[in-house]
């Protein structure tokens, strides 16, 4: 099936009507948004289009909103430069795509052995994370807010079982961010591909494995046509968020009301995207197993220990990049231990005991 038709049909199959580009309202500030997701892309693409439409709606004429999916104005991975240069005013993306610009960007999407979405939300909003994000983004003339979340992502799709860290040696896998660096330490050959290019590379054998999001998003990608082993919660992306990255000069030129419209729309979509994934992951995991014969696996402790040793090396290398990278890592790791430790005592204790008593796992 031709790829564009597949993606459009997949999105509609998810029960989400394709969203048109918001209409241009006369008299408002121009807000051109570029995205790293294809149009009508299941999950992430629909979320981005929903956000663009919501900004136009809440702004009530304050903005002339134009939304361009990946490849419609610029390529997915050209979004950063497009907005930093001022050619467009905003992008919707995962900021760990920009680790080549600065490795600290990874902390504002997700990092190996990092924070769950709930923990990351607390860090960003109330524990100093946003100020650090502003500092990193500001070096490139940008200002970002979180605008989406997927929860803990799946460990990935593989065409063979992963029984030890050695099984990653020579494996060609699509995995971005610092998680990709971890697998490289284990001997994998990793690449960062835009979402719209993963399927064709997996089916053709150009890559052996891929991670994407979770059951809801992954179901429509049809990765099961080339890889039948699906691993649950991975180390690479335990949570975090997506970014609405704006040209900083554009943002600073907005009125307080206009800034509030954008921030409110971003916060609303951040919650909606996360909750949508949580609501639908179970349903689509069952469909993957029952309809497509997918084998669901967990990484064993030996593999997790290998991940941990490699991640420690990756964080040291990240810190060596610059004083700012060290500052971000110091703050993130300290906040993880405080916020995550407290959650383990309360939410963690409850969830583990609830699941034991009710026999959920």
N, C-alpha and C positions, 0 to 999 in steps of 0.2 A: 504494500500500500504506500502511496506517495506520502512523504513525511508530514507535510503541512496538513493534509486531509486527516491523517491519523491523529495528530495533536488536537485538531479542532473537534473531531468526533469524540476523542477521549475526554476532553473537558466537558462536553455536553453530557457524556455518559456519567460523569461524576455528579450530575444533578445541578450543575451551576451553569446558568445561561451565559453565553459569551457576552462580554461587556463591550459596548461600543466606546470609541474614544470620546471623552467628555466634550460636549459642544462648547464652542468658543463664545464667551460672554464679552460683549463690547465694553471697553473702558477700564478693565482691570489690568493688573500687572501680568506680563507674560510669564507663564510658568511652563516651560517645556521639560518634560520628564522622559528620560531614557531608561530602559530596563535591561537587565541581563537575562530575562526570561522571554521565550517566544510568546507570541500572542495566543491567548486562550490556553496557555500551558496549564495542565492540571495542577491544582494546589497553588504553587508559587506564582504562576503567571496570572491566574484569576485574582489572587490576593493583590498583586500590584495594580491591576486594572481597577479593582474595587477601591483601592486607596486613592488613585488619581480621580476617580469619579466622586469620591467622598470629599476631597479637598475642594473640588468645584462646587459641590452642593453646599458645604458648610460656609464657603467663602461668599456665596450669594452675590457673585459678580465681582468679588475682590481680585480674582485671578482669571486670566485667559489660559485655561489648562489644555495642553496638548500632550498626549501620551504616545510614546513610540516604543514598541517591543523590540527585542534584540534583532538586529539586522535591518530594521526599518529606517533608522536614521544613522546609527553607527553599530558596529559589531558589539556583541555582549561585553567583551573585555576591553573595549575602547570607551566604555561609559565613564570611567574615572577621568581620563584626560578630556573628554568632551565637556564635563561639568567643571573641572578645575580651570579650564581655559575660558569658561564663560559662554561657550557656544550654546550650551543648554544650561538650564538652571538647576536641575536635580537629577539624580539617578536613584533607582531602586535595585539593590544588589546585596550580596553577602560580602561584607568588608574584608573577609579573609582572602578574597580574590586579589587583594592589593598588597600581599606580603612582599612582593617584589619591589614595591615602593618603600615599604617600611614593615618589618616583621611584627610590630606592635599592633597593626591593624587586625591581626588574627584574634586578639583578645576581645574584639568588639563584634565578633561573630561567635566563635567557639574555639576552644583549644583542647588538646588531649588531656584527659583526666581533670577537666575543668569543671565549671559550674553547670548545673541543670538550669533550665529556663527560669524556674522560680528563683533560684539563687542568684542568677545573673541579673534578673529584673531588680532584685533588691540592691545589688552592687551598683548597677547603672543609675538607678533612680534616687537611692538614699544613702549610698556608702562611698560616693566619690568617683564612681566609674565614668559618669558623663563628663566630668571635668577633665579626666585623662583622655577621653575620646576627643574632646574639643582640642586638647593640646596636640594630639597626634594629627588629627584632621587639619587643624589650623596651619600646620607646617606646609600643607599642600593647597591652602586657600579654600578649605572646605569646612562645612558644619553639618553634623549628622545627628539624626534621631533614630531610635529603633522603631521599626514599622512592621515587624512580623516575627514569628517564631514557630519552630516545628517540634519542639520537645527533643528528647534524646533520640538520636537518629540510629538507624539500623547499621550493623557492622558491615554490610555490603553483600553483593551478589558475586558468587564464585563458581567456576566450572569444575572445582575440585574441593574436597574437604580440607579444612585447615586444622591440623592436629598439633602442630608445634610451630614455633617462630621460624624454623627452617623452611616451612612450606611457603613463606613469602619470597624466598630467594628466586630471582629470575621472573617473578610474577609481574605482569604488566597491568597496572591498575590505575583507574581514574580516581583520584582523591586529592582535593586541594588543601591549602592551608598547612598548618604545622602538623596535622595528622598525616599528610603526605610525606613530610620530612621524617616522621617516625617510621613509616613503612620503608622508606629509603634506607634507613639505618639497618633494617632487617634484611635488606637485599632486594627489595622490590624496585621495579622501574615505574615511577609514578608520573602521571600527567594531570594537568588541570584543564578539563574540557568544559565548555558551556553545556548547559543541560540539553539543548537541542541537538548536540552532536554525539551524545553518549551511546544511544541505541545503535546507530549505524557502526560505530567503532567496536562495540561489543559483539554484534552479530557477525561482522566481517573478520573478527579475530585480531584486529589491531590492538585491542586490549583484552586481557583475560578475566578481568574483574572490575567492578565499579561499586562505589557507594553513591547513594543519592539522598533520600530523605527517610521515609518510613513507609509502611504498607499502603496508606492512602495514596500518597503521591506515586509510589513505585509501581502500583498495580497498573496504572495507565501507561507506564513507560515500556511494558512488555519485555523487561529484561529476562524474564523466565524463559523466553525463547532461546536464549543462549547460555543461561546459567541457572541451574536448578537449586543450588545451595544458597540459602538466605540466612544470614547471621543476624541475631537480635543485637540489642544495644552495644554499640561500638565505643571504643575509647576516644575516637577522633572528634566527635561532635556531640557531647552530652547535653547540650542545650545552648542557650544564648539567643541571639536575635539577628534580624536582617536590618539593613540600613536604608534610610532615606537621606542620601547625602546631597547637600546643597552647595552651590557656589557661595562662599562665605560673604563676598561683597553683596551678592543678591540678598542673602538672608539679613545682613546688617542694614540693608536699605528698606526693609519691611517695617510697617507700623507694628505696634504691640498687638493690635487686633489680628493682623495678617499672620504674625508669628504664632499667635495662639491658635488660629485656625489650622495651621500646618501641624503643630505639635499635638493638638487634640485628635486630628484625623490619624496621625501616626500611632498614637497611643491606642486608639480604638482598634485599628487594624492589627496592631501587635497582639492584642488580646484575642481578637476574632480568629486570626490565623492559627494561633496556638490551640485555642479551644476546638476549632474545626478539626485539626489533626488528632487531638485527643479523642474526639467523639467518633471519628471514622476509622482510626487505625485498626481496631479490633475487627470490625466488619470486613475490611479489605485484606487483613491477614488471613482470615478464614477463607475468603474467596481465592487467594493465592494457593492455599493448601488444597482446598476441595475442588476447585475448578481447573487449576493448572499443575497440580502435582508437585508443588514446590516443597522441598525439604527444609524445615526450619531448624537451625542449629544455634548453639551458644559457643562462644570461644571458651576453651578450657583454661584452667589456672596457669598452665605453662605458657600459653599464648599471652594471657594478660600480664604475666610477669615479664615476658619479653617486651611487650608494649611499654611497660613501666620503665625498664632499663633504657630503652631507646628514647623515650620521652624525656628522661632526665638529661640526656645528652643534648636533645633538641632545645630544651629550655636554656641550658648553659650557652649554647651557640646564639640563641636569640638575645640573651642578655649582653653578650659580647658585641652586639651590633652597635649599641649607642647607649648613652646615659639615659635617654628617654625610654628605650626598650627595657632597661633595667628598672627604671622607676615604675613602669606599667606592670612588669612582672612581679616586683616586690609587693605592690599594692594589691594586685589580683590574688596572689598566693596567700597573703595575709587575710584578705577578705574571704577567700574560699574556706580557710580553716575556721574562721569565726562564724560565718553564716552557715557553711556546710556542717560544721560540727554541731551547732545548735539544732539545725534541722534533723540531723541524725538522731539526736536525743529525743525529739518530739515526733515529727512526721515519720522519720525512719523507724523508730520503735513501734509506733502505731501501725504503719503499713505492713511491716514484717509480721507482727502478731495477728493483725486482721487477716492477712492472707493465710497464715498458718491455721487459725481457728476455722475460717470459712473454706479452707481447702482450695484456694484460688490458684496456687502453684504447687 
